[in-house]
Amino acid sequence: MKILIRRAVKEDCKRLMQLVKELAVFEKAPQEVTVTLEHFSESGFGESPVWWAFVAETEEGIAGFALYYIRYSTWKGQAMYLEDILVTETMRGKGIGKLLFEQLVIEAREKGFKRICWQVLDWNKPAIDFYKKYKATFDGEWINCSVDI
């Protein structure tokens, strides 16, 4: 199977939103996806983009994606924050996640980011095992916080 990893373009947004919703179902929170396609597209491809993404494309279409934004640490400088990486369920186990993650590493190095950081649910053993292959550090000390505005 031929897999092409490429930068996402605005025309990919509809498919990316479908995959975001698939991820939300997997994470047992489908009701939490409230972003509109218009807002999502504008946020990635408008006048001042705040996210960037790579897609994995096969003959059948987009089978996965990795979406990131820039995070800033006053201690370390700029970092890539991996918001989502997903390979659609029917295409898992074919090396697509590895290709996407390795593209992120290349991008981070090219942009001079000091690290890549992300979150993973504590019950998502396949993802945890995947990240362990990259010698990821898992930090149990920090607590996630947010405020809905």
QUITA-V48795 format. One record per helix or strand of 2 or more residues. SS is the DSSP state (2 for helix, 1 for strand). FROM is the first residue (numbers start at 1). TO is the last residue. Records with the same first field share a line. If there is no record, write none. Layout:
SS = FROM-TO + FROM-TO
This chain:
1 = 4-7 + 52-58 + 61-73 + 77-87 + 116-117
2 = 10-26 + 30-32 + 37-45 + 89-91 + 96-111 + 125-132
